[in-house]
Amino acid sequence: MTMPDDRLTTLEIRAAEQEKTIEELSGQIAEQWKVIERMERKLAALTDQFLALEEQAAPDVPVTKPPHW
């Protein structure tokens, strides 16, 4: 059976490893969030461009009554 000091050391090592892992994951999430924000800005810009082009390409349809009126 392990001694209490050995168990404490093992727990401290695990806690340190988990803390390192959490910091790494936090960094990765922060990087991914930056990528997502960039992609959202690009999508908004493309949407604006598409809507502008769609307005330019749409012919002006005259508002007239149908012939049967």
C-alpha positions in Angstrom: 0.0 0.0 0.0 1.3 3.5 -0.8 2.1 5.9 1.9 0.0 9.1 2.4 2.9 11.2 1.1 3.1 9.2 -2.1 -0.7 9.6 -2.6 -0.4 13.4 -2.0 2.5 13.7 -4.5 0.5 11.7 -7.1 -2.5 13.9 -6.6 -0.4 17.1 -6.9 1.1 15.7 -10.2 -2.3 15.0 -11.6 -3.6 18.4 -10.6 -0.6 20.1 -12.3 -1.2 18.0 -15.5 -4.9 18.8 -15.5 -4.1 22.5 -15.0 -1.7 22.4 -18.0 -4.3 20.6 -20.1 -7.0 23.2 -19.2 -4.7 26.1 -20.1 -3.9 24.4 -23.5 -7.6 23.9 -24.2 -8.4 27.4 -23.2 -5.8 28.7 -25.7 -7.2 26.5 -28.5 -10.7 27.8 -27.8 -9.5 31.4 -27.9 -7.9 30.8 -31.2 -11.0 29.1 -32.6 -13.1 32.0 -31.5 -10.9 34.4 -33.4 -11.3 32.3 -36.5 -15.1 32.2 -36.0 -15.2 36.0 -35.6 -13.1 36.5 -38.8 -15.4 34.1 -40.7 -18.5 35.9 -39.4 -17.1 39.3 -40.7 -16.3 37.8 -44.1 -19.7 36.2 -44.3 -21.4 39.6 -43.5 -19.2 41.3 -46.1 -20.1 38.7 -48.7 -23.8 39.0 -47.8 -23.7 42.7 -48.3 -21.9 42.3 -51.7 -24.4 39.7 -52.8 -27.4 41.9 -51.9 -25.8 44.9 -53.7 -25.2 42.8 -56.8 -28.7 41.4 -56.6 -30.2 44.9 -56.5 -28.2 46.0 -59.5 -29.1 42.9 -61.5 -32.8 42.9 -60.8 -34.7 44.6 -63.6 -37.2 47.3 -62.6 -40.6 45.8 -63.1 -43.2 48.5 -63.9 -46.3 48.4 -61.8 -49.1 48.1 -64.2 -52.6 46.6 -64.0 -53.1 43.3 -65.7 -54.7 43.5 -69.2 -58.0 42.1 -67.9 -58.7 45.1 -65.6 
